[in-house]
Amino acid sequence: MENESADVRHLSERNAGITRREYATLARVHPDTVKRWARLGIGPQPHKVGPRLVRYDRGEVLEYLNISQAGASA
């Protein structure tokens, strides 16, 4: 049962969006740059998933970076 709840948590995190690190990889910048962009209101804004967990909407990130979703499956 413990593995099942971990799998469910993992799936819900994946559906919640992409991480700051994934966003930074797509943008080819350092994750701290993405954090600064969010603070300054540049680009897609993060969504809080938990007390310390933030995710970015994958579609918004790809649109902002002008990347086709078909070519960006990670």
Contacts in CASP RR format, 6 or more apart in sequence:
PFRMAT RR
TARGET T0000
AUTHOR 0000-0000-0000
METHOD contacts of the structure
MODEL  1
MENESADVRHLSERNAGITRREYATLARVHPDTVKRWARLGIGPQPHKVG
PRLVRYDRGEVLEYLNISQAGASA
13 49 0 8 1.000
13 53 0 8 1.000
13 55 0 8 1.000
16 47 0 8 1.000
16 49 0 8 1.000
16 55 0 8 1.000
17 47 0 8 1.000
17 55 0 8 1.000
17 56 0 8 1.000
17 57 0 8 1.000
17 58 0 8 1.000
18 26 0 8 1.000
18 55 0 8 1.000
18 56 0 8 1.000
18 58 0 8 1.000
18 61 0 8 1.000
19 55 0 8 1.000
19 56 0 8 1.000
20 31 0 8 1.000
20 34 0 8 1.000
20 35 0 8 1.000
20 46 0 8 1.000
20 54 0 8 1.000
20 56 0 8 1.000
21 31 0 8 1.000
22 56 0 8 1.000
22 74 0 8 1.000
23 31 0 8 1.000
23 34 0 8 1.000
23 44 0 8 1.000
23 56 0 8 1.000
23 61 0 8 1.000
24 30 0 8 1.000
24 31 0 8 1.000
24 33 0 8 1.000
24 34 0 8 1.000
26 61 0 8 1.000
26 62 0 8 1.000
26 65 0 8 1.000
26 67 0 8 1.000
26 72 0 8 1.000
27 33 0 8 1.000
27 34 0 8 1.000
27 61 0 8 1.000
27 65 0 8 1.000
37 43 0 8 1.000
38 45 0 8 1.000
38 46 0 8 1.000
43 60 0 8 1.000
43 64 0 8 1.000
44 56 0 8 1.000
44 57 0 8 1.000
44 60 0 8 1.000
44 61 0 8 1.000
44 64 0 8 1.000
45 56 0 8 1.000
46 54 0 8 1.000
46 55 0 8 1.000
46 56 0 8 1.000
47 54 0 8 1.000
47 55 0 8 1.000
47 56 0 8 1.000
47 57 0 8 1.000
48 54 0 8 1.000
49 55 0 8 1.000
58 69 0 8 1.000
59 69 0 8 1.000
62 68 0 8 1.000
62 69 0 8 1.000
62 72 0 8 1.000
END
